[in-house]
Amino acid sequence: MTTSATKEALFSPDCLEFLAKLASNNERDWFKAHQAEYEAKVRTPALNFIGAMAPHIQQLSPRLTAVPKKVGGSLMRPQRDARFSSDKTPYKVNVGIQFRHFQGKDVHAPGLYLHIANDGCFLGAGIWHPDSKALSQIRSCIDDNPNAYKQALKQLSAAGFAMEGDSLQRPPKGYDKHHPMLDELKRKDFIAIKPLDTQQLFTKDFDTWCAEQFNQVNKLMGYLCFALDLDY
């Protein structure tokens, strides 16, 4: 059995160094020529992290998935979807890892998230850009069950997480401008974010630390799944 004293750190500064070089050479030919370096410094450590997190994720909720696969698993692909963007660079200069609900088909499902980038690393929890039906369900739940949502926000705040994301300028249709939960009802994203020091990323017990942090968002995750009629 691997102990804290003997196991090695899952991530190293090499990961961020490669992402920095990619940012300066964001072209398919360059990436192809440095594929082996990407595998060794970025993808393999990320897949090892996902594998290390799998038992922790199962303990948090058996409905969340931790799949260490190069394609179709918890590691988000390095290629950018630039079809609708003025930025046509082909590759992301970050690593995205999502442990999402097994009933979700894409990134818009409730889940836990790790973001690694030179301009900032963070942990995330919740749901990003839910579709109109899901958004309506969450808002209705907050309207009907505000106290449980307030308890989730209290837990997040105590653990150093803060709700972020896009919000409407005006009250959503059907809700009064004087609603006591108006700021929450106006949200278009229900994501809690906690900034991450890169030195924490390089520690030997990073997986255990992440699991401890994710344990502090269980009220939000449970609430969102309840709102969306998902088990948690």
Number of C-alpha atoms within 10 A of each C-alpha: 5 7 9 11 8 9 11 14 16 20 22 17 12 14 22 21 15 16 23 17 13 19 16 9 14 18 14 13 10 12 17 11 10 13 12 12 15 18 14 13 19 21 22 17 17 25 22 15 20 26 17 17 22 20 14 20 22 13 13 17 17 14 17 23 22 25 20 22 17 15 10 11 18 23 23 17 16 14 12 14 13 12 8 7 9 7 10 13 17 15 20 18 23 22 20 18 24 26 25 27 25 17 13 13 9 12 18 17 23 29 24 23 23 19 16 21 18 14 9 12 18 17 20 24 27 25 26 20 17 17 11 10 9 18 20 17 16 22 22 15 19 21 18 10 13 16 11 16 20 16 14 19 19 15 17 24 16 10 16 13 23 16 18 16 14 13 16 11 9 12 17 17 8 6 16 12 12 8 12 11 17 18 14 19 23 18 22 21 19 25 24 25 20 20 14 15 11 18 10 13 21 15 15 18 17 19 20 14 14 18 17 14 18 21 17 19 23 19 19 26 26 20 22 24 20 15 19 18 11 16 14 16
